[in-house]
Amino acid sequence: MTSSKLLTSSEVAERLGISRQTVAWRVARGQLAPAQQLPGRSGAYLFDADQIAALAADHAAALTAEAARLTTEATR
């Protein structure tokens, strides 16, 4: 189920801290699923804001865990 808020590729890139090209690369490889694709030759992707927020939170948690692991290793 999608939320009423949709994000553009640029907004997704900003929220995930990646480039628009990386957003397109992840879509092409099935790593990121757009909620919609607009009609037309270029067919811009639109993404569900709730799914992107969850993905950003998961990414932040993974980075925090990795930072904690590295800090622990460095203090041994």
Buried (B, 14 or more C-beta within 10 A) or exposed (E): EEEEBBBBBEBBBBBBEBEBEBBBEBBEEEEBEBBEEEEEEEEEBBBBBBBBBEBBEEBEEEEEEEEEEEEEEEEE
